Amino acid sequence: MTVKVENPTEEKIREMKACPIWEKEESVFDWEYDNEETCLLLEGQVEVTTEDGLAVEFGKGDLVTFPKGLKCKWNIKKAVRKHYRFS
């Protein structure tokens, strides 16, 4: 399973701004996705490591999609503030 990181289009930014906001301080925790999640980072720097050892880094301005069923470890290096949507 792959974490997709991309530069959002203006249309996608407008769409994501209508979604709720989640905030989290610097921390490390395990996470599993019951549904696909798309998020737009407003602040922060994160490294997510999948259970097969693939590390993906993303930060402010990135649009990130996590597939349903993904198990990973979040390492929040700088406090995160993001819009998010579950599909």
MODELLER restraints for C-alpha pairs under 7 A, 6 or more apart:
rsr = mdl.restraints
at = mdl.atoms
rsr.add(forms.Gaussian(group=physical.xy_distance, feature=features.Distance(at['CA:1:A'], at['CA:67:A']), mean=6.79, stdev=0.5))
rsr.add(forms.Gaussian(group=physical.xy_distance, feature=features.Distance(at['CA:1:A'], at['CA:70:A']), mean=6.41, stdev=0.5))
rsr.add(forms.Gaussian(group=physical.xy_distance, feature=features.Distance(at['CA:3:A'], at['CA:65:A']), mean=5.89, stdev=0.5))
rsr.add(forms.Gaussian(group=physical.xy_distance, feature=features.Distance(at['CA:3:A'], at['CA:66:A']), mean=5.11, stdev=0.5))
rsr.add(forms.Gaussian(group=physical.xy_distance, feature=features.Distance(at['CA:3:A'], at['CA:67:A']), mean=6.87, stdev=0.5))
rsr.add(forms.Gaussian(group=physical.xy_distance, feature=features.Distance(at['CA:4:A'], at['CA:64:A']), mean=5.54, stdev=0.5))
rsr.add(forms.Gaussian(group=physical.xy_distance, feature=features.Distance(at['CA:4:A'], at['CA:65:A']), mean=5.06, stdev=0.5))
rsr.add(forms.Gaussian(group=physical.xy_distance, feature=features.Distance(at['CA:4:A'], at['CA:66:A']), mean=6.74, stdev=0.5))
rsr.add(forms.Gaussian(group=physical.xy_distance, feature=features.Distance(at['CA:5:A'], at['CA:62:A']), mean=6.46, stdev=0.5))
rsr.add(forms.Gaussian(group=physical.xy_distance, feature=features.Distance(at['CA:5:A'], at['CA:63:A']), mean=5.78, stdev=0.5))
rsr.add(forms.Gaussian(group=physical.xy_distance, feature=features.Distance(at['CA:5:A'], at['CA:64:A']), mean=4.56, stdev=0.5))
rsr.add(forms.Gaussian(group=physical.xy_distance, feature=features.Distance(at['CA:5:A'], at['CA:65:A']), mean=6.66, stdev=0.5))
rsr.add(forms.Gaussian(group=physical.xy_distance, feature=features.Distance(at['CA:6:A'], at['CA:62:A']), mean=5.91, stdev=0.5))
rsr.add(forms.Gaussian(group=physical.xy_distance, feature=features.Distance(at['CA:6:A'], at['CA:63:A']), mean=5.28, stdev=0.5))
rsr.add(forms.Gaussian(group=physical.xy_distance, feature=features.Distance(at['CA:6:A'], at['CA:64:A']), mean=6.47, stdev=0.5))
rsr.add(forms.Gaussian(group=physical.xy_distance, feature=features.Distance(at['CA:7:A'], at['CA:62:A']), mean=5.53, stdev=0.5))
rsr.add(forms.Gaussian(group=physical.xy_distance, feature=features.Distance(at['CA:7:A'], at['CA:63:A']), mean=5.94, stdev=0.5))
rsr.add(forms.Gaussian(group=physical.xy_distance, feature=features.Distance(at['CA:8:A'], at['CA:62:A']), mean=6.74, stdev=0.5))
rsr.add(forms.Gaussian(group=physical.xy_distance, feature=features.Distance(at['CA:8:A'], at['CA:63:A']), mean=5.56, stdev=0.5))
rsr.add(forms.Gaussian(group=physical.xy_distance, feature=features.Distance(at['CA:16:A'], at['CA:40:A']), mean=6.69, stdev=0.5))
rsr.add(forms.Gaussian(group=physical.xy_distance, feature=features.Distance(at['CA:16:A'], at['CA:83:A']), mean=6.16, stdev=0.5))
rsr.add(forms.Gaussian(group=physical.xy_distance, feature=features.Distance(at['CA:17:A'], at['CA:83:A']), mean=6.52, stdev=0.5))
rsr.add(forms.Gaussian(group=physical.xy_distance, feature=features.Distance(at['CA:19:A'], at['CA:83:A']), mean=5.63, stdev=0.5))
rsr.add(forms.Gaussian(group=physical.xy_distance, feature=features.Distance(at['CA:19:A'], at['CA:84:A']), mean=5.88, stdev=0.5))
rsr.add(forms.Gaussian(group=physical.xy_distance, feature=features.Distance(at['CA:19:A'], at['CA:85:A']), mean=6.20, stdev=0.5))
rsr.add(forms.Gaussian(group=physical.xy_distance, feature=features.Distance(at['CA:20:A'], at['CA:83:A']), mean=5.49, stdev=0.5))
rsr.add(forms.Gaussian(group=physical.xy_distance, feature=features.Distance(at['CA:20:A'], at['CA:84:A']), mean=6.00, stdev=0.5))
rsr.add(forms.Gaussian(group=physical.xy_distance, feature=features.Distance(at['CA:21:A'], at['CA:81:A']), mean=6.78, stdev=0.5))
rsr.add(forms.Gaussian(group=physical.xy_distance, feature=features.Distance(at['CA:21:A'], at['CA:82:A']), mean=5.39, stdev=0.5))
rsr.add(forms.Gaussian(group=physical.xy_distance, feature=features.Distance(at['CA:21:A'], at['CA:83:A']), mean=4.44, stdev=0.5))
rsr.add(forms.Gaussian(group=physical.xy_distance, feature=features.Distance(at['CA:21:A'], at['CA:84:A']), mean=6.36, stdev=0.5))
rsr.add(forms.Gaussian(group=physical.xy_distance, feature=features.Distance(at['CA:22:A'], at['CA:81:A']), mean=5.75, stdev=0.5))
rsr.add(forms.Gaussian(group=physical.xy_distance, feature=features.Distance(at['CA:22:A'], at['CA:82:A']), mean=5.43, stdev=0.5))
rsr.add(forms.Gaussian(group=physical.xy_distance, feature=features.Distance(at['CA:22:A'], at['CA:83:A']), mean=6.41, stdev=0.5))
rsr.add(forms.Gaussian(group=physical.xy_distance, feature=features.Distance(at['CA:23:A'], at['CA:80:A']), mean=5.37, stdev=0.5))
rsr.add(forms.Gaussian(group=physical.xy_distance, feature=features.Distance(at['CA:23:A'], at['CA:81:A']), mean=4.42, stdev=0.5))
rsr.add(forms.Gaussian(group=physical.xy_distance, feature=features.Distance(at['CA:23:A'], at['CA:82:A']), mean=6.55, stdev=0.5))
rsr.add(forms.Gaussian(group=physical.xy_distance, feature=features.Distance(at['CA:24:A'], at['CA:79:A']), mean=5.81, stdev=0.5))
rsr.add(forms.Gaussian(group=physical.xy_distance, feature=features.Distance(at['CA:24:A'], at['CA:80:A']), mean=5.26, stdev=0.5))
rsr.add(forms.Gaussian(group=physical.xy_distance, feature=features.Distance(at['CA:24:A'], at['CA:81:A']), mean=6.80, stdev=0.5))
rsr.add(forms.Gaussian(group=physical.xy_distance, feature=features.Distance(at['CA:25:A'], at['CA:79:A']), mean=4.42, stdev=0.5))
rsr.add(forms.Gaussian(group=physical.xy_distance, feature=features.Distance(at['CA:25:A'], at['CA:80:A']), mean=6.46, stdev=0.5))
rsr.add(forms.Gaussian(group=physical.xy_distance, feature=features.Distance(at['CA:26:A'], at['CA:76:A']), mean=4.83, stdev=0.5))
rsr.add(forms.Gaussian(group=physical.xy_distance, feature=features.Distance(at['CA:26:A'], at['CA:77:A']), mean=5.50, stdev=0.5))
rsr.add(forms.Gaussian(group=physical.xy_distance, feature=features.Distance(at['CA:26:A'], at['CA:78:A']), mean=5.59, stdev=0.5))
rsr.add(forms.Gaussian(group=physical.xy_distance, feature=features.Distance(at['CA:26:A'], at['CA:79:A']), mean=5.03, stdev=0.5))
rsr.add(forms.Gaussian(group=physical.xy_distance, feature=features.Distance(at['CA:27:A'], at['CA:75:A']), mean=6.01, stdev=0.5))
rsr.add(forms.Gaussian(group=physical.xy_distance, feature=features.Distance(at['CA:27:A'], at['CA:76:A']), mean=5.21, stdev=0.5))
rsr.add(forms.Gaussian(group=physical.xy_distance, feature=features.Distance(at['CA:28:A'], at['CA:74:A']), mean=5.47, stdev=0.5))
rsr.add(forms.Gaussian(group=physical.xy_distance, feature=features.Distance(at['CA:28:A'], at['CA:75:A']), mean=4.46, stdev=0.5))
rsr.add(forms.Gaussian(group=physical.xy_distance, feature=features.Distance(at['CA:28:A'], at['CA:76:A']), mean=6.20, stdev=0.5))
rsr.add(forms.Gaussian(group=physical.xy_distance, feature=features.Distance(at['CA:29:A'], at['CA:73:A']), mean=5.61, stdev=0.5))
rsr.add(forms.Gaussian(group=physical.xy_distance, feature=features.Distance(at['CA:29:A'], at['CA:74:A']), mean=5.34, stdev=0.5))
rsr.add(forms.Gaussian(group=physical.xy_distance, feature=features.Distance(at['CA:29:A'], at['CA:75:A']), mean=6.84, stdev=0.5))
rsr.add(forms.Gaussian(group=physical.xy_distance, feature=features.Distance(at['CA:30:A'], at['CA:72:A']), mean=5.82, stdev=0.5))
rsr.add(forms.Gaussian(group=physical.xy_distance, feature=features.Distance(at['CA:30:A'], at['CA:73:A']), mean=4.29, stdev=0.5))
rsr.add(forms.Gaussian(group=physical.xy_distance, feature=features.Distance(at['CA:30:A'], at['CA:74:A']), mean=6.13, stdev=0.5))
rsr.add(forms.Gaussian(group=physical.xy_distance, feature=features.Distance(at['CA:31:A'], at['CA:71:A']), mean=5.86, stdev=0.5))
rsr.add(forms.Gaussian(group=physical.xy_distance, feature=features.Distance(at['CA:31:A'], at['CA:72:A']), mean=5.42, stdev=0.5))
rsr.add(forms.Gaussian(group=physical.xy_distance, feature=features.Distance(at['CA:31:A'], at['CA:73:A']), mean=5.98, stdev=0.5))
rsr.add(forms.Gaussian(group=physical.xy_distance, feature=features.Distance(at['CA:32:A'], at['CA:69:A']), mean=6.52, stdev=0.5))
rsr.add(forms.Gaussian(group=physical.xy_distance, feature=features.Distance(at['CA:32:A'], at['CA:70:A']), mean=5.62, stdev=0.5))
rsr.add(forms.Gaussian(group=physical.xy_distance, feature=features.Distance(at['CA:32:A'], at['CA:71:A']), mean=4.36, stdev=0.5))
rsr.add(forms.Gaussian(group=physical.xy_distance, feature=features.Distance(at['CA:32:A'], at['CA:72:A']), mean=6.36, stdev=0.5))
rsr.add(forms.Gaussian(group=physical.xy_distance, feature=features.Distance(at['CA:33:A'], at['CA:68:A']), mean=5.26, stdev=0.5))
rsr.add(forms.Gaussian(group=physical.xy_distance, feature=features.Distance(at['CA:33:A'], at['CA:69:A']), mean=5.16, stdev=0.5))
rsr.add(forms.Gaussian(group=physical.xy_distance, feature=features.Distance(at['CA:33:A'], at['CA:70:A']), mean=5.36, stdev=0.5))
rsr.add(forms.Gaussian(group=physical.xy_distance, feature=features.Distance(at['CA:33:A'], at['CA:71:A']), mean=6.64, stdev=0.5))
rsr.add(forms.Gaussian(group=physical.xy_distance, feature=features.Distance(at['CA:34:A'], at['CA:68:A']), mean=5.53, stdev=0.5))
rsr.add(forms.Gaussian(group=physical.xy_distance, feature=features.Distance(at['CA:34:A'], at['CA:69:A']), mean=5.74, stdev=0.5))
rsr.add(forms.Gaussian(group=physical.xy_distance, feature=features.Distance(at['CA:35:A'], at['CA:68:A']), mean=4.39, stdev=0.5))
rsr.add(forms.Gaussian(group=physical.xy_distance, feature=features.Distance(at['CA:35:A'], at['CA:69:A']), mean=6.98, stdev=0.5))
rsr.add(forms.Gaussian(group=physical.xy_distance, feature=features.Distance(at['CA:35:A'], at['CA:86:A']), mean=6.13, stdev=0.5))
rsr.add(forms.Gaussian(group=physical.xy_distance, feature=features.Distance(at['CA:35:A'], at['CA:87:A']), mean=6.18, stdev=0.5))
rsr.add(forms.Gaussian(group=physical.xy_distance, feature=features.Distance(at['CA:36:A'], at['CA:66:A']), mean=5.62, stdev=0.5))
rsr.add(forms.Gaussian(group=physical.xy_distance, feature=features.Distance(at['CA:36:A'], at['CA:67:A']), mean=4.64, stdev=0.5))
rsr.add(forms.Gaussian(group=physical.xy_distance, feature=features.Distance(at['CA:36:A'], at['CA:68:A']), mean=4.32, stdev=0.5))
rsr.add(forms.Gaussian(group=physical.xy_distance, feature=features.Distance(at['CA:36:A'], at['CA:86:A']), mean=5.66, stdev=0.5))
rsr.add(forms.Gaussian(group=physical.xy_distance, feature=features.Distance(at['CA:36:A'], at['CA:87:A']), mean=5.41, stdev=0.5))
rsr.add(forms.Gaussian(group=physical.xy_distance, feature=features.Distance(at['CA:37:A'], at['CA:65:A']), mean=5.65, stdev=0.5))
rsr.add(forms.Gaussian(group=physical.xy_distance, feature=features.Distance(at['CA:37:A'], at['CA:66:A']), mean=5.18, stdev=0.5))
rsr.add(forms.Gaussian(group=physical.xy_distance, feature=features.Distance(at['CA:37:A'], at['CA:67:A']), mean=6.76, stdev=0.5))
rsr.add(forms.Gaussian(group=physical.xy_distance, feature=features.Distance(at['CA:37:A'], at['CA:84:A']), mean=6.86, stdev=0.5))
rsr.add(forms.Gaussian(group=physical.xy_distance, feature=features.Distance(at['CA:37:A'], at['CA:85:A']), mean=5.62, stdev=0.5))
rsr.add(forms.Gaussian(group=physical.xy_distance, feature=features.Distance(at['CA:37:A'], at['CA:86:A']), mean=4.46, stdev=0.5))
rsr.add(forms.Gaussian(group=physical.xy_distance, feature=features.Distance(at['CA:37:A'], at['CA:87:A']), mean=6.33, stdev=0.5))
rsr.add(forms.Gaussian(group=physical.xy_distance, feature=features.Distance(at['CA:38:A'], at['CA:64:A']), mean=5.63, stdev=0.5))
rsr.add(forms.Gaussian(group=physical.xy_distance, feature=features.Distance(at['CA:38:A'], at['CA:65:A']), mean=4.36, stdev=0.5))
rsr.add(forms.Gaussian(group=physical.xy_distance, feature=features.Distance(at['CA:38:A'], at['CA:66:A']), mean=6.43, stdev=0.5))
rsr.add(forms.Gaussian(group=physical.xy_distance, feature=features.Distance(at['CA:38:A'], at['CA:84:A']), mean=5.74, stdev=0.5))
rsr.add(forms.Gaussian(group=physical.xy_distance, feature=features.Distance(at['CA:38:A'], at['CA:85:A']), mean=5.35, stdev=0.5))
rsr.add(forms.Gaussian(group=physical.xy_distance, feature=features.Distance(at['CA:38:A'], at['CA:86:A']), mean=6.49, stdev=0.5))
rsr.add(forms.Gaussian(group=physical.xy_distance, feature=features.Distance(at['CA:39:A'], at['CA:63:A']), mean=5.72, stdev=0.5))
rsr.add(forms.Gaussian(group=physical.xy_distance, feature=features.Distance(at['CA:39:A'], at['CA:64:A']), mean=5.31, stdev=0.5))
rsr.add(forms.Gaussian(group=physical.xy_distance, feature=features.Distance(at['CA:39:A'], at['CA:65:A']), mean=6.52, stdev=0.5))
rsr.add(forms.Gaussian(group=physical.xy_distance, feature=features.Distance(at['CA:39:A'], at['CA:82:A']), mean=6.33, stdev=0.5))
rsr.add(forms.Gaussian(group=physical.xy_distance, feature=features.Distance(at['CA:39:A'], at['CA:83:A']), mean=5.42, stdev=0.5))
rsr.add(forms.Gaussian(group=physical.xy_distance, feature=features.Distance(at['CA:39:A'], at['CA:84:A']), mean=4.21, stdev=0.5))
rsr.add(forms.Gaussian(group=physical.xy_distance, feature=features.Distance(at['CA:39:A'], at['CA:85:A']), mean=6.33, stdev=0.5))
rsr.add(forms.Gaussian(group=physical.xy_distance, feature=features.Distance(at['CA:40:A'], at['CA:61:A']), mean=6.59, stdev=0.5))
rsr.add(forms.Gaussian(group=physical.xy_distance, feature=features.Distance(at['CA:40:A'], at['CA:62:A']), mean=5.85, stdev=0.5))
rsr.add(forms.Gaussian(group=physical.xy_distance, feature=features.Distance(at['CA:40:A'], at['CA:63:A']), mean=4.58, stdev=0.5))
rsr.add(forms.Gaussian(group=physical.xy_distance, feature=features.Distance(at['CA:40:A'], at['CA:64:A']), mean=6.46, stdev=0.5))
rsr.add(forms.Gaussian(group=physical.xy_distance, feature=features.Distance(at['CA:40:A'], at['CA:82:A']), mean=5.46, stdev=0.5))
rsr.add(forms.Gaussian(group=physical.xy_distance, feature=features.Distance(at['CA:40:A'], at['CA:83:A']), mean=5.20, stdev=0.5))
rsr.add(forms.Gaussian(group=physical.xy_distance, feature=features.Distance(at['CA:40:A'], at['CA:84:A']), mean=6.55, stdev=0.5))
rsr.add(forms.Gaussian(group=physical.xy_distance, feature=features.Distance(at['CA:41:A'], at['CA:59:A']), mean=6.17, stdev=0.5))
rsr.add(forms.Gaussian(group=physical.xy_distance, feature=features.Distance(at['CA:41:A'], at['CA:60:A']), mean=4.90, stdev=0.5))
rsr.add(forms.Gaussian(group=physical.xy_distance, feature=features.Distance(at['CA:41:A'], at['CA:61:A']), mean=5.38, stdev=0.5))
rsr.add(forms.Gaussian(group=physical.xy_distance, feature=features.Distance(at['CA:41:A'], at['CA:62:A']), mean=5.65, stdev=0.5))
rsr.add(forms.Gaussian(group=physical.xy_distance, feature=features.Distance(at['CA:41:A'], at['CA:63:A']), mean=6.66, stdev=0.5))
rsr.add(forms.Gaussian(group=physical.xy_distance, feature=features.Distance(at['CA:41:A'], at['CA:81:A']), mean=6.19, stdev=0.5))
rsr.add(forms.Gaussian(group=physical.xy_distance, feature=features.Distance(at['CA:41:A'], at['CA:82:A']), mean=4.35, stdev=0.5))
rsr.add(forms.Gaussian(group=physical.xy_distance, feature=features.Distance(at['CA:41:A'], at['CA:83:A']), mean=6.59, stdev=0.5))
rsr.add(forms.Gaussian(group=physical.xy_distance, feature=features.Distance(at['CA:42:A'], at['CA:60:A']), mean=5.17, stdev=0.5))
rsr.add(forms.Gaussian(group=physical.xy_distance, feature=features.Distance(at['CA:42:A'], at['CA:61:A']), mean=5.99, stdev=0.5))
rsr.add(forms.Gaussian(group=physical.xy_distance, feature=features.Distance(at['CA:42:A'], at['CA:81:A']), mean=5.44, stdev=0.5))
rsr.add(forms.Gaussian(group=physical.xy_distance, feature=features.Distance(at['CA:42:A'], at['CA:82:A']), mean=5.19, stdev=0.5))
rsr.add(forms.Gaussian(group=physical.xy_distance, feature=features.Distance(at['CA:43:A'], at['CA:59:A']), mean=6.81, stdev=0.5))
rsr.add(forms.Gaussian(group=physical.xy_distance, feature=features.Distance(at['CA:43:A'], at['CA:60:A']), mean=4.71, stdev=0.5))
rsr.add(forms.Gaussian(group=physical.xy_distance, feature=features.Distance(at['CA:43:A'], at['CA:80:A']), mean=5.31, stdev=0.5))
rsr.add(forms.Gaussian(group=physical.xy_distance, feature=features.Distance(at['CA:43:A'], at['CA:81:A']), mean=5.05, stdev=0.5))
rsr.add(forms.Gaussian(group=physical.xy_distance, feature=features.Distance(at['CA:43:A'], at['CA:82:A']), mean=6.86, stdev=0.5))
rsr.add(forms.Gaussian(group=physical.xy_distance, feature=features.Distance(at['CA:44:A'], at['CA:59:A']), mean=5.41, stdev=0.5))
rsr.add(forms.Gaussian(group=physical.xy_distance, feature=features.Distance(at['CA:44:A'], at['CA:60:A']), mean=5.65, stdev=0.5))
rsr.add(forms.Gaussian(group=physical.xy_distance, feature=features.Distance(at['CA:44:A'], at['CA:78:A']), mean=4.69, stdev=0.5))
rsr.add(forms.Gaussian(group=physical.xy_distance, feature=features.Distance(at['CA:44:A'], at['CA:79:A']), mean=4.98, stdev=0.5))
rsr.add(forms.Gaussian(group=physical.xy_distance, feature=features.Distance(at['CA:44:A'], at['CA:80:A']), mean=4.27, stdev=0.5))
rsr.add(forms.Gaussian(group=physical.xy_distance, feature=features.Distance(at['CA:44:A'], at['CA:81:A']), mean=6.56, stdev=0.5))
rsr.add(forms.Gaussian(group=physical.xy_distance, feature=features.Distance(at['CA:45:A'], at['CA:58:A']), mean=6.01, stdev=0.5))
rsr.add(forms.Gaussian(group=physical.xy_distance, feature=features.Distance(at['CA:45:A'], at['CA:59:A']), mean=4.31, stdev=0.5))
rsr.add(forms.Gaussian(group=physical.xy_distance, feature=features.Distance(at['CA:45:A'], at['CA:60:A']), mean=6.82, stdev=0.5))
rsr.add(forms.Gaussian(group=physical.xy_distance, feature=features.Distance(at['CA:45:A'], at['CA:76:A']), mean=6.22, stdev=0.5))
rsr.add(forms.Gaussian(group=physical.xy_distance, feature=features.Distance(at['CA:45:A'], at['CA:77:A']), mean=5.40, stdev=0.5))
rsr.add(forms.Gaussian(group=physical.xy_distance, feature=features.Distance(at['CA:45:A'], at['CA:78:A']), mean=4.89, stdev=0.5))
rsr.add(forms.Gaussian(group=physical.xy_distance, feature=features.Distance(at['CA:45:A'], at['CA:80:A']), mean=6.86, stdev=0.5))
rsr.add(forms.Gaussian(group=physical.xy_distance, feature=features.Distance(at['CA:46:A'], at['CA:57:A']), mean=5.66, stdev=0.5))
rsr.add(forms.Gaussian(group=physical.xy_distance, feature=features.Distance(at['CA:46:A'], at['CA:58:A']), mean=5.53, stdev=0.5))
rsr.add(forms.Gaussian(group=physical.xy_distance, feature=features.Distance(at['CA:46:A'], at['CA:59:A']), mean=6.11, stdev=0.5))
rsr.add(forms.Gaussian(group=physical.xy_distance, feature=features.Distance(at['CA:46:A'], at['CA:75:A']), mean=5.72, stdev=0.5))
rsr.add(forms.Gaussian(group=physical.xy_distance, feature=features.Distance(at['CA:46:A'], at['CA:76:A']), mean=4.56, stdev=0.5))
rsr.add(forms.Gaussian(group=physical.xy_distance, feature=features.Distance(at['CA:46:A'], at['CA:77:A']), mean=5.58, stdev=0.5))
rsr.add(forms.Gaussian(group=physical.xy_distance, feature=features.Distance(at['CA:47:A'], at['CA:55:A']), mean=6.52, stdev=0.5))
rsr.add(forms.Gaussian(group=physical.xy_distance, feature=features.Distance(at['CA:47:A'], at['CA:56:A']), mean=5.56, stdev=0.5))
rsr.add(forms.Gaussian(group=physical.xy_distance, feature=features.Distance(at['CA:47:A'], at['CA:57:A']), mean=4.34, stdev=0.5))
rsr.add(forms.Gaussian(group=physical.xy_distance, feature=features.Distance(at['CA:47:A'], at['CA:58:A']), mean=6.58, stdev=0.5))
rsr.add(forms.Gaussian(group=physical.xy_distance, feature=features.Distance(at['CA:47:A'], at['CA:74:A']), mean=6.16, stdev=0.5))
rsr.add(forms.Gaussian(group=physical.xy_distance, feature=features.Distance(at['CA:47:A'], at['CA:75:A']), mean=5.16, stdev=0.5))
rsr.add(forms.Gaussian(group=physical.xy_distance, feature=features.Distance(at['CA:47:A'], at['CA:76:A']), mean=6.54, stdev=0.5))
rsr.add(forms.Gaussian(group=physical.xy_distance, feature=features.Distance(at['CA:48:A'], at['CA:55:A']), mean=5.62, stdev=0.5))
rsr.add(forms.Gaussian(group=physical.xy_distance, feature=features.Distance(at['CA:48:A'], at['CA:56:A']), mean=5.30, stdev=0.5))
rsr.add(forms.Gaussian(group=physical.xy_distance, feature=features.Distance(at['CA:48:A'], at['CA:57:A']), mean=6.41, stdev=0.5))
rsr.add(forms.Gaussian(group=physical.xy_distance, feature=features.Distance(at['CA:48:A'], at['CA:72:A']), mean=6.47, stdev=0.5))
rsr.add(forms.Gaussian(group=physical.xy_distance, feature=features.Distance(at['CA:48:A'], at['CA:73:A']), mean=5.60, stdev=0.5))
rsr.add(forms.Gaussian(group=physical.xy_distance, feature=features.Distance(at['CA:48:A'], at['CA:74:A']), mean=4.67, stdev=0.5))
rsr.add(forms.Gaussian(group=physical.xy_distance, feature=features.Distance(at['CA:48:A'], at['CA:75:A']), mean=6.12, stdev=0.5))
rsr.add(forms.Gaussian(group=physical.xy_distance, feature=features.Distance(at['CA:49:A'], at['CA:55:A']), mean=4.21, stdev=0.5))
rsr.add(forms.Gaussian(group=physical.xy_distance, feature=features.Distance(at['CA:49:A'], at['CA:56:A']), mean=6.33, stdev=0.5))
rsr.add(forms.Gaussian(group=physical.xy_distance, feature=features.Distance(at['CA:49:A'], at['CA:72:A']), mean=5.44, stdev=0.5))
rsr.add(forms.Gaussian(group=physical.xy_distance, feature=features.Distance(at['CA:49:A'], at['CA:73:A']), mean=5.24, stdev=0.5))
rsr.add(forms.Gaussian(group=physical.xy_distance, feature=features.Distance(at['CA:49:A'], at['CA:74:A']), mean=6.75, stdev=0.5))
rsr.add(forms.Gaussian(group=physical.xy_distance, feature=features.Distance(at['CA:50:A'], at['CA:71:A']), mean=6.11, stdev=0.5))
rsr.add(forms.Gaussian(group=physical.xy_distance, feature=features.Distance(at['CA:50:A'], at['CA:72:A']), mean=4.26, stdev=0.5))
rsr.add(forms.Gaussian(group=physical.xy_distance, feature=features.Distance(at['CA:50:A'], at['CA:73:A']), mean=6.53, stdev=0.5))
rsr.add(forms.Gaussian(group=physical.xy_distance, feature=features.Distance(at['CA:51:A'], at['CA:71:A']), mean=5.93, stdev=0.5))
rsr.add(forms.Gaussian(group=physical.xy_distance, feature=features.Distance(at['CA:51:A'], at['CA:72:A']), mean=5.50, stdev=0.5))
